Amino acid sequence: MTPVKKAELAVTRMKIDLNLSDEQVASVRQIQTKHFTAMEKAGTEKNAEREEMKVHHKKQMDNTGAELKRVLTDDQFRKYQQIREKRKLQREKRQDGSR
């Protein structure tokens, strides 16, 4: 899936989950497209080591979160963080089950 398609999927989810305004949707779309493009670029670099990738991913997620915080209301950002944490736990549970 391309970074643009990933961004659109994320924006669609966020619009529903967070009840975003049209103005917020436009801003979030730009932020998410930038995020997924950067993540894809980092993932395709040939010399990227696993630990280096983890550090880059964390930094990118922190930057994206900071940008979203400027666009979302406090309640929306709090809910966004709760949803992210829930999905993280679900991912970890699936990964633990497959080992």
C-alpha distance (Angstrom), angle and dihedral (degrees) to the residues before:
residue distance angle dihedral
M1 . . .
T2 3.79 . .
P3 3.81 122.3 .
V4 3.82 89.9 -111.7
K5 3.81 92.1 53.9
K6 3.80 90.9 46.6
A7 3.80 89.3 50.6
E8 3.81 92.0 49.5
L9 3.80 90.9 50.7
A10 3.82 90.5 49.7
V11 3.81 91.8 47.2
T12 3.80 91.7 49.5
R13 3.80 91.4 51.6
M14 3.79 92.5 45.6
K15 3.81 92.6 47.5
I16 3.80 90.0 55.9
D17 3.81 98.4 37.3
L18 3.80 96.4 43.4
N19 3.81 100.7 28.9
L20 3.81 92.6 -125.6
S21 3.78 122.2 -162.5
D22 3.82 119.1 -123.8
E23 3.81 89.5 -103.6
Q24 3.80 91.2 51.7
V25 3.82 90.8 48.0
A26 3.81 90.5 56.4
S27 3.81 92.3 49.3
V28 3.81 94.1 43.9
R29 3.82 90.4 49.0
Q30 3.83 90.1 56.8
I31 3.81 92.4 46.1
Q32 3.80 94.2 47.6
T33 3.81 94.1 45.1
K34 3.80 89.6 51.7
H35 3.83 90.2 47.5
F36 3.81 96.7 49.6
T37 3.81 92.5 43.6
A38 3.82 90.7 53.0
M39 3.80 91.3 46.8
E40 3.79 92.2 50.7
K41 3.80 91.7 48.4
A42 3.80 91.4 50.7
G43 3.79 91.1 47.9
T44 3.78 93.9 53.4
E45 3.78 97.2 50.0
K46 3.80 104.9 114.3
N47 3.79 98.2 -141.3
A48 3.77 97.4 47.1
E49 3.79 111.4 130.5
R50 3.79 120.6 -150.3
E51 3.83 95.5 -111.9
E52 3.79 91.2 44.7
M53 3.81 89.0 52.0
K54 3.82 91.3 50.6
V55 3.81 90.9 52.3
H56 3.80 91.5 47.2
H57 3.81 91.6 47.7
K58 3.82 92.2 50.6
K59 3.81 91.3 48.4
Q60 3.81 91.3 48.2
M61 3.82 91.7 48.7
D62 3.82 90.6 49.7
N63 3.81 91.0 50.2
T64 3.80 91.8 47.6
G65 3.80 90.7 48.6
A66 3.80 91.2 51.4
E67 3.82 91.2 50.9
L68 3.81 92.0 47.5
K69 3.80 90.9 49.1
R70 3.81 88.9 60.9
V71 3.83 90.8 53.3
L72 3.81 102.5 39.1
T73 3.78 128.4 67.7
D74 3.80 117.2 -111.9
D75 3.82 91.0 -101.9
Q76 3.80 92.6 47.8
F77 3.80 92.2 48.8
R78 3.80 91.8 48.4
K79 3.81 90.1 51.4
Y80 3.83 90.4 45.8
Q81 3.81 89.6 54.9
Q82 3.81 91.6 48.0
I83 3.80 91.4 50.9
R84 3.83 91.5 48.2
E85 3.80 91.2 50.5
K86 3.81 91.9 48.3
R87 3.82 91.3 50.7
K88 3.80 90.8 46.7
L89 3.79 90.8 54.2
Q90 3.81 90.9 47.4
R91 3.83 90.2 51.5
E92 3.78 91.9 49.2
K93 3.80 91.0 48.5
R94 3.82 91.2 51.9
Q95 3.80 91.1 47.5
D96 3.80 92.5 49.4
G97 3.79 90.2 49.7
S98 3.80 93.1 53.0
R99 3.80 94.7 54.3
